[in-house]
């Protein structure tokens, strides 16, 4: 591989791949193994079941299992952290994310904060189509996912107020929905790699294309496949490289056709998502996302963090600037594009914004 494809580029591509959940109490949590963390506490995993869960379309499930991971003691100030599409709580337990945020002296130091990271509905160890219902699983939306998070926090963990909600990509969009749906529930939200505007443009076009790539594969069989469709791997790589990575970063990582071929081959050789139905449901769930009409309901302080080279939320459309102007007590950090940023994947590396987040959190005091 050419010398320009540096160790930094290799780490960045790994981060991109990683990014692609009184009252009834949760089960006693148990320690779980996790990726090596930088100065971060040991993650603890728990599980809670939401009873008689009602989806937006009226469908119900008698039991909806929800898994979550925590850092710190329950006596700390509660902070909810939300992962992106296709991820899980575990996908955030990395040196470049949790290792920059939750350790001693870091912005959300787990000795002061009780950090809650759900496996969001449809992902990780929470309820999802591959658990057995397959294509008969309720066709959930972001509103359903946020309702599940709310019930986990309030009923499962007995928490009535959150200090802060931080999320990236899908998690960022969920943070916006928390702000308009439960405006009294938190002091602040930090939505990252997201916009509080309708799902549209390239963001939805590319999602729809990868979904159709699988649905139109004869092996998919309307979700009743006997083995995972081969199109699942191609759809995942196509969307990931097409909508995340950063123009300057990818050019530096692949300055020649040979280097680009090596990059593509490495992505195609990586393990694909585990299940086609889970994959389709996850990406399709954003179909009606649009908190824009309710932005005046937000009472929390807002720090929105986006990257200037975000392929899914390009700042040149002006949509984000117009939305931010409608929200009181809101500020925005736009990370400048460079050979170090990774487009939509930039916020997976917390060093790009850790100091700004620290000042924001200190300002809440």
Secondary structure, DSSP 8 states (H G I E B T S, - for coil): --TTS-HHHHHHHHHHHHH----------EE---S--SS----EEEEEEEEEEE-TTS-EEEEEEEEEEEES-TTSEEEEEE--TT--GGGG-STTTHHHHSSTTSTT-TTTEEEEEE--TTSTTS--GGGTTGGGS----HHHHHHHHHHIIIIIS----EEEEEEETHHHHHHHHHHHHSTTSEEEEEEES--SS-S-HHHHHHHHHHHHHHHTSGGGGGGT-SS--THHHHHHHHHHHHHSS-HHHHHHHT-SHHHHHHHHHHHHHS---S-HHHHHHHHHTTTT---GGGGGG--SEEEEEEETT-SSS-GGG-HHHHHHTTSTTEEEEEE---SS--GGGGGGSGGGTHHHHHHHHHHH-
